[in-house]
Amino acid sequence: MAEKIYKYVVVGGGIAGVTCAETLSMLCQDDEILLITASPLVKVITNYTQISKTLEDFDVEERPMTSVETTCPNVKVIQKVIVSLNSELCVVTTTDGDEIKYNKICICTGGKPKVISKDNPYVIGIRDTESVKEFQKRLCKARRIIVVGNGGIATELVYEIEGCEVIWAIKDKSITSTFVDPGAAEFFLDKLKEKKDSKTGAPSKRLKYTTDDVPEEQPGSTTMGGALGPDWVRDLSMVGSQQISHKVHVEYSVEVKQIYNTEEFLSSGKVQNVLEGGDGEYIEEKWPVYVEFTNNKVFGADFVVSATGVVPATDPFTKGNQFDIAEDGGFKVNDKMETTVKDVYAAGDVCSASWELAPHWIQMRLWSQARQMGSYAAKCMVASMNGENISMDFCFELFAHVTKFFNYKVILLGNFNVQKRDNGQDYELLLRVTKNVEYVKVVLKEGRLEGAILIGETDLEETFENLILNQTDLTPFKDHLLDPNIDIDDFFD
């Protein structure tokens, strides 16, 4: 009997991997596709909506891995962990010694959290559903926690947590700086202090599975599930042990200098700081963990959340293979999502876009780009297999992302924070701000729209998307571009 060779193998049960497998299933209905996932749960996209040419909105449901086989009959899903890749023989080996042969393989293993202290029992990283469950278990007994990080997960956590003091430690001068400028951060600050509406009785947007519903992972497993998708905090209880609503204190421009347990702190001779605006009620308390920051302040807490981003999960594929690795640690991929190793593709957080990028597109490790890359990688694999050429997907023409922070709709377009600054080029910023309602910032270069940040229900996204893509000269209209009394669409009909 001939040894089985899969034409297409996808590794990773996150958004990129599942999207890749689903797209392959649709394009190659006569071929069996193998999806290998380290977790019994996979991320599946639902309620997909194309908002504009490049903006898309969707939910992510976590489902048992068998659900992919139900919707895609030619996809076989197995739960295994890869330990090696032999690119010369086109074979991957799993922890149980199983060898899987392929013609083409796509690595979609995502990223792993950059935890500030890996072995400290009072420090947890948040990346997948299991880590969120552990966080919830600890939070319900907590009086105070410290959140370190300034990206999307940290921002959402800090806003959602109630019944617990939160010390938010960020290395920047403004909150949420991964996504927004200091002006938008200032706009958000009021939301940190106000009492949130109760979510009790609100309809659940999607069914949630937990790992109680599916087979348990093997004991001692350190594998992580796919990254959290959009709106991951919805319907999750984020309540501590105190009878308070929001109580957030931000420490700006700091990093973690040292972490102490109770005994280490008491013997250090250091004194913990009182929170600004606090009543000092906890100053004599003994905490399980203490964090000293680079500004020499020390705070005690019940535990620490490390939300300082991810690093591409390229292990164990790199050993013995000639992959080019980017500075950020990801597999370098070309405009066909091919790595530098023959017949090995990569998509999502594990890869680094290394083609000549469009002027208004940047890579950020976001769920929207994981979906786009996974889908495009599948198309590229099939085109290569059939000896066909394929054009770059249009989604890589313009960076476009929609999310929600502090209960505001947030849309980011193009070079929204002047990430691609050309030497000698003058940029002009236009602002429109209505407190507690909307924040609009546009970036102009030589009279043409480079990018925009839209917070609130502005209804400007489609118009601004077209203006960026068409590079219309806005010099004659500049004074009216953000005038709320003028429908700017009329200028460009």
C-alpha angles and dihedrals in degrees: 000000000000117000111256116250119187114218090211129023124181122194118204135050096219128103096284095046097046092044090050092050093046092050092048088049091055095045097043107035093163095053127080111234121201121215115191116198128180092206128058088229125069133193115246125187117231137171091028114187127182102217096182139336093300106008118091135175128200145150125239119221123194110223139168109275091245089069089076090058089052095054095035108038094187093056118092114199123200131178108228139129119235116228101176146007123212102194094183092058093033093233136129122203124211131210091262092055096256113149117210120194122206143178093209129008132192119204111212101161094137122206138309123226120264094228113195092221115016100190100039110111091210094056120078131180122215117218112119141020095276092055090048090053090052090049092051091049091055097039096059089066097038129109096182136010135182119225116199117195141056107223133099099290093048091048094050093045095050092051096046101046116101133171092036138079112247125202107196112201116195131174092215134075093244137035124260091012093158087073111018141036125249091264092058089044089057089049090055097048096086089059090060091065104037124094112256124231112256114256092208110130094013112139115257109244094207142007114261124214124198129198087257086077096055139045114294121249118253115278114269092019113155095185118124129219124236120298119276112269131221119304090013093156094061114122092000117130108238100174128134130201100272130091094237135104118212119357111160127163118189123210107198129206095010139125130193111275101176140352120212134188118220096272094045092051096047091050094045094072090228123138124223119234127242115239115250109258090014124124095229091245092142100042093103094041121113110230128200091233137021127198124204114200130206089258086063093246116137125204130181122219144165091248143339128241114211109206099159100134134265140279120219111267097230096149130134096017098069098066111103094356129104100233120159107229121203124227090260090057099254129127108266109239129189127221089284092054089249119146120217089266116086116259092000116118130180135200139178127014094346094065137066119215104237103171123101099285123222112257093252101038127089131173116245119167096247134144091245092058091044089058093046094047093046092052094044093047090056091052090049092050092052093044090051092048090052094044091244131138121238131199122231111267113257092234088076091062096075133022106235127167134166123195141140128250126176088354093300124120107243123197122185120193133185120318089356098162097030089257091159101054113180116211112252094011118126117221123200123203124206120193137194116180130177110180113247090357114064146346119199124181126173127189117215128191118188089342095307127111113255102170147331143213113209118187120180130012097320100146088210100111100095094046093047092045090056092046091053094045094045094041090219115190102247097182094111092047100038096108091054100039095100099025104130091206093060126070100223090196086075091066093058104039 
